[in-house]
Amino acid sequence: MLHRTAEPLLDELQALERRRIDRSGRPLHPREVYDFLETKRQNSNGAIGYLATRQ
């Protein structure tokens, strides 16, 4: 079931990386991947798909 949550995120992340490679010839830095995921978490109020952070 995790794939239902992770697949859309992976698609967005791969698209972001493709744009980055097209623009600079380099893949995303791990910090940029973290920032992307952290922004998604913040915008979703701590819940992504059926996953939720503990409060």
DAFEN-V138118 format. One record per residue. N is the residue number from 1. RES is the residue in one small letter. PHI is phi in radians with two decimals (NA if undefined). OMEGA is omega in degrees with one decimal (NA if undefined). NEAR is the number of other C-alpha atoms within 10 Angstrom. Layout:
n:N res:RES phi:PHI omega:OMEGA near:NEAR
n:N res:RES phi:PHI omega:OMEGA near:NEAR
//
This chain:
n:1 res:m phi:NA omega:-179.4 near:6
n:2 res:l phi:-1.04 omega:-179.3 near:9
n:3 res:h phi:-1.05 omega:178.0 near:10
n:4 res:r phi:-1.13 omega:178.1 near:10
n:5 res:t phi:-1.50 omega:-172.7 near:13
n:6 res:a phi:-1.36 omega:-174.0 near:12
n:7 res:e phi:-1.05 omega:177.2 near:11
n:8 res:p phi:-1.08 omega:177.6 near:12
n:9 res:l phi:-1.14 omega:178.9 near:17
n:10 res:l phi:-1.10 omega:178.2 near:12
n:11 res:d phi:-1.05 omega:178.7 near:11
n:12 res:e phi:-1.11 omega:-179.2 near:12
n:13 res:l phi:-1.13 omega:178.3 near:17
n:14 res:q phi:-1.15 omega:177.2 near:14
n:15 res:a phi:-1.11 omega:177.4 near:12
n:16 res:l phi:-1.06 omega:179.9 near:17
n:17 res:e phi:-1.17 omega:177.4 near:18
n:18 res:r phi:-1.04 omega:177.6 near:16
n:19 res:r phi:-1.09 omega:179.8 near:15
n:20 res:r phi:-1.11 omega:179.8 near:14
n:21 res:i phi:-1.14 omega:177.9 near:13
n:22 res:d phi:-1.06 omega:-176.6 near:11
n:23 res:r phi:-1.38 omega:-171.4 near:10
n:24 res:s phi:-2.11 omega:-176.7 near:10
n:25 res:g phi:1.41 omega:-178.7 near:10
n:26 res:r phi:-2.15 omega:176.5 near:12
n:27 res:p phi:-1.31 omega:177.1 near:16
n:28 res:l phi:-1.12 omega:172.6 near:17
n:29 res:h phi:-1.37 omega:178.9 near:10
n:30 res:p phi:-0.93 omega:177.7 near:9
n:31 res:r phi:-1.12 omega:178.2 near:9
n:32 res:e phi:-1.20 omega:175.8 near:14
n:33 res:v phi:-1.13 omega:178.0 near:14
n:34 res:y phi:-1.04 omega:-179.9 near:11
n:35 res:d phi:-1.06 omega:177.6 near:12
n:36 res:f phi:-1.05 omega:-178.4 near:15
n:37 res:l phi:-1.16 omega:178.8 near:15
n:38 res:e phi:-1.13 omega:176.7 near:13
n:39 res:t phi:-1.09 omega:177.0 near:11
n:40 res:k phi:-1.05 omega:179.7 near:15
n:41 res:r phi:-1.08 omega:-179.2 near:15
n:42 res:q phi:-1.13 omega:-178.5 near:11
n:43 res:n phi:-1.25 omega:-178.7 near:11
n:44 res:s phi:-1.74 omega:-179.8 near:12
n:45 res:n phi:1.03 omega:175.0 near:10
n:46 res:g phi:1.51 omega:-179.5 near:15
n:47 res:a phi:-2.14 omega:176.2 near:14
n:48 res:i phi:-2.19 omega:-174.8 near:17
n:49 res:g phi:1.07 omega:178.6 near:14
n:50 res:y phi:-1.64 omega:178.2 near:9
n:51 res:l phi:-1.57 omega:178.5 near:10
n:52 res:a phi:-2.45 omega:176.7 near:12
n:53 res:t phi:-1.41 omega:176.5 near:9
n:54 res:r phi:-1.40 omega:179.7 near:6
n:55 res:q phi:-1.69 omega:NA near:4
//
